[in-house]
Amino acid sequence: MAPVRSNAPIGEALAWASRVIAAGVAMALPAIAGRWADDRLGSHFLAPIGLVVGFVAGLGWIVRLSARPRQR
């Protein structure tokens, strides 16, 4: 989806806020899913794996966002 161009600063701020929140959710969901799977399976290794996977995925997402050229 192409980014919406807006001259309003509040619109740009809200767009960035939604991107950062999405990256945070991408970081948290694998850890939550790993914890849920650990509880269901009786294991103790899926939550830490989910934590690492979520951190790497979220960090990659943030790096890609910051490396993207600004469009005006």
C-alpha positions in Angstrom: 0.0 0.0 0.0 1.4 3.4 -0.9 1.9 5.8 1.9 -0.7 8.6 2.2 0.9 12.0 1.6 -0.2 14.7 4.0 1.0 18.1 4.8 -0.4 18.1 8.3 2.2 17.5 11.0 -0.4 15.7 13.1 -1.1 13.3 10.3 2.6 12.4 9.9 3.0 12.0 13.7 0.0 9.6 13.8 1.4 7.6 10.9 4.7 7.2 12.7 3.0 6.4 15.9 1.1 3.6 14.3 4.2 2.2 12.7 6.1 2.1 16.0 3.1 0.5 17.7 2.9 -2.1 15.0 6.6 -2.8 15.5 6.0 -3.2 19.3 3.2 -5.6 18.7 5.5 -7.6 16.3 8.0 -7.8 19.1 5.5 -8.9 21.8 3.3 -11.4 19.9 5.9 -14.1 19.4 6.8 -14.1 23.1 3.1 -14.2 24.1 2.5 -17.1 21.6 5.6 -18.9 23.0 4.4 -18.5 26.5 1.0 -19.8 25.6 2.5 -22.8 23.8 4.8 -23.5 26.8 1.7 -23.6 29.0 -0.2 -25.9 26.7 2.8 -28.3 26.0 4.4 -28.1 29.4 7.7 -27.0 28.0 9.9 -24.1 29.0 11.8 -23.1 25.9 9.3 -21.7 23.5 8.7 -18.4 25.3 12.5 -17.4 25.2 12.7 -18.4 21.6 9.6 -16.3 20.9 11.2 -13.4 22.8 14.3 -13.6 20.6 12.4 -14.0 17.4 10.1 -11.1 18.3 13.0 -8.8 19.2 14.8 -9.6 15.9 11.7 -9.1 13.9 10.7 -5.9 15.6 14.2 -4.5 15.4 14.4 -5.4 11.7 11.1 -3.6 11.1 12.3 -0.5 12.9 15.6 -0.5 11.0 13.7 -0.8 7.7 11.4 2.1 8.7 14.3 4.3 9.6 16.2 3.5 6.4 13.3 4.2 4.1 13.8 7.5 2.3 11.4 10.2 3.3 8.7 11.0 0.8 7.5 14.6 0.4 
